[in-house]
Amino acid sequence: TAQGQVRDQTVSLPYGTRRPRLVAPTTVHAAFHKAARLFDLELDLVPCRPDGSVRASDIIARLGGDVALVVVSAPAYPTGAIDPVGAVSDAALALGISCHVDSCFGGLALPWWPHTPVWDFRLPGVTSISADLHKFGYAPKGVSVLLHRGRARHRRQFFALTGWPGYPVVNPTLLGSRSASPLAAAWAIVERLGAAGFQRLTASCVSAARGIMDEVRSIPGLAVQGSPIGPSIALIADESLPRDEQVDPHHLADEVAKLGFKIQHQPGLTQANGVRLPHSAHLTITPVTERALPELRAALRAAAGAVRGKRPATAALELAALRALGYSEDRVPSPAAAWRILRLAGAAPTPVHRMRPGTSALPGKMATLMALVERLPAPVAEALLTELLARVSEPPDRGV
């Protein structure tokens, strides 16, 4: 569908006009950055407020004849905020622009989540919705759905070819070959759970999310970012307090890991308008969370006490070394150089073949690495992260 839309937009644009745009809030999932590169779209990111919310008027102001697609999230993964789907989709409908709702994270939880604004096909301007069955459909990894408003739009996502000497090719997705096992498992799970099962599991997530937010509100120096709706919560430092009373979320995440819980480090981001989204620690809430809620609440409180007042990581030494070596937007480290930098930062992963049972390949402390990611030019940071992941899966070095 996106491919067909881009093709039509490209044909209809006047000669010399810039590439068609994909308009979305800054908090849109990284998959849409990948899609923009794949389809040669200009990704036009609309800045959000520091709490992760975005004004509908700011998105609508970016809409025009060169927009191939506008994307809103329900909810946005980094913060749990639901974008203003209603107002944006109404404006998109009036302008004849496709409006996609990325509900990969919340699509199978929000229908049973209390106090959720309308975000789906009940809104006439919504033209497509994505939802991952391998998240809150509780299916194995690798099975998602992309829903379209109408058959004609759906058919445009297919690739069909008869103009070659082999068999006629018809692919419904970019992948030509896919395993049927996750699809079969997803069907069986959905049939087994039914609406009542999903409602019950979502109620467990709601209970756990409320418990976590209640706990965080009682921990001095720590805060929930914005007003999340759904199974995604981001923790940030309470910057209304003096620095020595704040709880840095990345140090918190490192400390919580020692207590048996993994929460995800998210680097801060300074947007195009200069507004900074603070660095945070992300929690994905599942029915398992409710079962471990007493232990998790205790771990959050204990970890916060252990790191309260500790200054955020700066990676000053590593940044100075990288600047001295001249790395920039146009010059990134080689694999060997990236590996040396990761080791210097204490962020070198453990290769799989050297792991002990029950341990993680990733470094135990991530705060310094996240400080590097936040402060480096994006191509340099991406080269370091690529090396980190690649080294985890590499076979033993035999001098090749």
N, C-alpha and C positions, 0 to 999 in steps of 0.2 A: 504493500500500500504506500509506504513512504517512498519507495523507488518510483512508482507511477506518479505520485504527487510531485516529486522533484522533477521528473521528466516534463510533466505538463507545465510546471512553473517556469522551468528553464526556457521552454519553447515560447511562452507567453511574455517573458520579460523583454523589454526593449533592448536593442543592441547596445552593448557597453554597460548595461546595468550589472551591479554586483551579483554574486551568487545568491540563490534563494536562502532565506534565513529560517532557522529553527529557534523559536523564542521560548525561553523557559526561565524560571527563577534560578538563582545561583545554587540552590540546594537540590536541583534536579540530579537524578542518579548519574553516576559516571558512564553508564551505558549509553546515554544520549550524547556525551562527548564522542564516544566511539562511533555512534551512528552518524554524527555530523561529519566525521572524517571519512567514513565509509562512503557516504553519499555526496561528499563534496558540498556540504551545506555550511553556511556561516552560522556558528552558534552564538546567538545573541542572548547573553545572560542578564537577567533583571536582578539588581541588587535587592537583598532582603534586609530587614531590620536585624539588630543584634540578637533578638530572641528567635530568629529563624522564620518569622512570618513575613509575608510579602503583600504589598498593597495591590489590589486588583487593578486600580487605576494605573499603576506603574507598568503592569504587564500589557494592559489594553493600549496604552500610549505607544507601545512598540509594534502594534499590529498594523499591517499594510499590505499592499498588493504584491510585495516580494516575499511574503511569509509563506513557506510551504507547510509549516506545522507549528502549533503552539502546544506546549506540554505543561501540565500541572500535575502535582503529586497528591496522593491520598493514602498514607501520609508521606512526607519527605523523609527519607531514611535518616539523614544526619540528626534531625531534631524531633521528629514525630509530629510536626505541624502539618495540618491539612491546608493546602493552598486554596485560594478562593475560586473553586471550580465553577460555581454557579455563575458568577459575574463574568468570568473570563470566557466560559463556553457560550454565554448569551452574546457577548461581543463578537466572538469568532463566528457564530452562526450568522449574525447580521452582515458580516464582511465576507462570508463564503470561505472561511479558513477552517481547515481540519483542526480539531481539538482532541488531543490524546490525554487520557488520565492514566498516569503510571501508578497503578495500585498493586504492583508486584509484591510489595510488602504487606499491604493491608487488605487486599481484595477479598480474602477469605476469612477475615476477622471483623472488618468494619461493619458488615451487614448485621452483626449481633452486638456491636459495641455501643454502649449508651451515649446519648447526646452527640451523635455524629451528624454533621450537616450532609445534605444530599450531595453526592459526588458521582453518581453513575448515570446509566442511560435514561433515568427519569428526567434528566436535563436534556432538552432537545438538541443542544449544541455539542454534546459529547459525541464524537464520531468513533472512538475506539478506546478500549480499556485493556490493560495488561494485568495479569495476576499470576503469581507463582504458586503452583500446586506443591512445589517442594519446600515452601515455607509453611504457611498456615493451612495448607491442604495436607500437611504431614506425610507427603509422598517422598520417594527417593529423589535425590538431586537430578536435575536435568529435565524437568517437565513443567511447562508453563502454558498459559493460554493467552491468546491475543484475540479479543472479541471486537467485532466490527458492527457498525450500524448498517445492516443491509448486505445482501449477497454481492452486489456489484463491487462494493468497496473491498469485501473479503477476497474476491477472486483476483484482485490486483496484486495481492501479495504472492501469488503463484508465479513460478518461472516455468514456461513451457517451450520446448524446442523440437522442431522436426527437421530443421535444416542442417543435419549432419548425417553421415552414413550409418550411424548406429541406431539403437532403439529409440523410439520417441521418449523424450525426457519431460517429466512433470514433477516439479519440486514445490511443495507448499511453503517451504522455509528456505533460508540460506543454506542450511545443512542438506546435502543431498542424501546422506544415509544417516538414519537415526535408529537407536535401539528401541524396540517396542516394550522392553521390560519396564522402564519407569512409567510409560503410558498405561500399561496394564495394571501396575501397582496403584497408580493414582486413581484409576477407575474403581478398583476394588475398595480402596480406602474411602473414597467418596460415597460409594454405595453402602458400605458398612456403617459409616458415621451418620449419613443423612443430615438433614437440617438440625435435628435435635442434638446430634452428636457435636456438630460444629458450634451450636449455641452453648452447649455444656463446656466445651474446651475453651471457647472465647470467654465465658464467665470466669473460668480459672485465671486466664490472662488478665482480665480486668481486676480481679481481686489482688493478684500479685503486683500489678502496676500501681494500684492505690497504696498497697503496703509499702512499696519502695518509695513512692513519693512522700508518704507520711513520714517515713524514716529520714529521708533526706532533709525534709523541712525541720526536723528536730536536731540536725547535726550542724552546729555552728561552723560557718565558713564554706558550706557547700550548698548548692542550689540546683534546681531543675531548670533547664533552659526552656523558656517559653511555656506554652500550654499544650503539651502533646495530647493527641487523641489517637489511640491505637497502641500496638505492642512495641513501641519504640520510645525510649527515654534517653535524653542526653544530660549528663551532669557537668556543671561548670563551677568555677570558683565564685563565691558570693563577694563581688567586688564592692558592695556597699560597706563592707567591714575593712578595718585596717589590714595591711598586707600580712602582718604577723598573725592574724586570726583567720586568714583564708586557707582553704584546702585546694591545692592544685589538683585538677582532675587526672593528669597524667601520672603524677606521683601516687595518687590514690589508686589508679589502675595497677601500677607496679606493685603496690603494697597488698592490694586485694588478691593479686595472683599468688602471693605467698600463703594466703589463707584458703586457697583452693578454688577461687572463682576467677574466671576470665571475663573482663569487660574491655571494650575496644577503645583504643586511643584514637582520637580524631584531631588532626592538627587544626589550628586556627587558620582563617583565610581573610585577607584584606581584599575587599571587592573593588570593582572598577571605580566606584564613587568614594572610596576611602573608608567606608564603614567596615569594621572588622567583625567577623563572626568568631567568637572566642573558641579557643581549643577546649575540647570536651572529652568525656568518657561516655561511650555509648553502651546501652543495655538493650538487648533484644529479649522481650518477655515471652515466655512460652508456658504451657501448662506445667512443665517440669519446675519452673521457677516457683510456683506456689508451694510445691512440696518442700523446696529447700529455702523457703522465705525466711524462717527464723534464723537459720545459719547465715544467709546472705545479709540480712539486716545487721546482725552482729558483726559480720566481717566489714561491712561498710563503715560502721561506727568505729570499730577498732582501727581500721586502716586510716580513717580520717584523723583520729587522735594521734596516730604515729607520724603523719606528715604535715599536720597543721602548722602553718607558718613557714614551711619550707619553700624557698623561692622556686619559681618555674625553671626548668632546665633551659639553658641558653645555648649550649654547644659552642661556646665562644672559641675554644681552641680549634675545633674542627672547622668552623666557619672561616677563621683566620687562615688556616692552612689551605682551604679550598680557594679563597680569594687570592692568596699568594701564588697559587698554581694557575690562576687565570681562567678557572672554569666559569662559564656564563651561559646565557641563552644559546649562544652559538658554538660553545665548546664544552663538551661533556666528558667525564672521565671514561677511560677504557675499562673493560671488565677487571683487569688486574689492578688498576688504580682505584676503582670503586671498591674492590675487596679490601684494599689497604685502608681506605677511609672508614669502611664499616668496622674493621677491627680496631682502629684508633678510637672510634666512637663507642666501643664496647657493644656494638649491635650486630656482630657477625653471627650468623645462624650456625647451628650444628647440622652438618650433613646427615642425611637419613641413615647412611651406613654406619655412622658413629653414635647414633642415639641409643640411650639406655631405655629399657622398658619403662613406660609411665612418664617419660619426659617429653618436652616439646622441642621441636627443631628451632623455633624462634627464640631470640634472646629474652632472658627473664625480665630485663628492664628496657623499656621502650621510650622513656621520656626524652632522653637525649636525641635519639633518632627522630622522634616527632618534632623536636625543636629544629633539627636540621631541615626536615621536610618543609616546615613552615617558612623558614627563612631563606632557603636556597632558591635560585631560579628554578622554575618547574622542570625544565629538561634535565637539570643536574640531579634534582631530587628523584625524578623518575628513573634515571640511570642507576642510582643507588638502590632503589627499591627493586628494580629489575634484577640487579645482581644478588640482592638478598634472597629473593625467591629462587632464582636460578641455582644458587649454591646449595640450597636445601636438597634439591633433587639430583645434583650431579653425582656421578659415580666416583669412586676413589681416584684421586689424582695419580696417574702413573707417568707423569712427565710428558704427556702428549700435548 
